Amino acid sequence: MIEKIAHITDLHLDEQFPFEDQSSARKRFDRILKSIKDDNIDHVVCTGDIGENKGIPYFFEQLKNMNFSITLGNHDEFIEISKYYRLGANYDSKKIYRSVVEKDFKFIYLDSSSAIIDVEQLIWLRKELITSKPIIIFIHHPIIGLNLKVDEIGKLQNRKDLTKILTEVTNEVTVYCGHYHMESTLVYKNITQCITPAVAFQIKKSIDKILTDTTRSGYRVIQIKKTELSSKVKFITNAD
């Protein structure tokens, strides 16, 4: 039996940029969610930048009948998200992170909302990496850098520390992330990093400037068959 997980990221619901109205980002999310349901997927992981204001309750309302998990992005506020989602919520550090052990994989959800993995979370992570199972990590920020302008201005500040911890283990580590609004797959030692396109809009791969593309929304379908892991990206063309 193949388990499918839909990975969505960077919805930016009800934010002004790059849309002038609240409905455009919501329509994009609705189309993505319809595609996910049409593919008979009921497990969704969102890696942050959900949105603001009334976009947040709208997000949780649309997913209320589905099995879903989230991590926080740099546009998300713990105080707002924790009103609707409490799994892994640490009210002292104002972070959301947790792990789940399944039959063939260990899932780890990290909180990079402050553009850094804090010391407390790093200590916790070291302990969570002690497992015989291959590891799947969901996080908002990419861990492996890209030679692009977007990486220069928006990178995870202590990704060297995080990379060191992950490469010290012998497990295969697959990282699913967002933040850069593009599709990318990179391999570094035992780490495979898959950046998933954004629901809201894409950013073109450029080394010297930030160029947006509002014509497409995207998400990733992750497939798990025993210990085999694969994924593919799906794009939806937007008229609005």
Secondary structure, DSSP 8 states (H G I E B T S, - for coil): --EEEEEE----BT--SS-SSSHHHHHHHHHHHHHHHHTT--EEEE-S--BSTTHHHHHHHHTTTSEEEE---TT--HHHHTTT--TTEETTTTEE-EEEE-SS-EEEE---TTSS--HHHHHHHHHHT--SS-EEEE-SS-SS--SSHHHHHH--TTHHHHHHHHHTS-S-EEEEE-SSSS-EEEEETTEEEEE---SS-EE---SS---EE-SEEEEEEEEEETTEEEEEEEEEE---
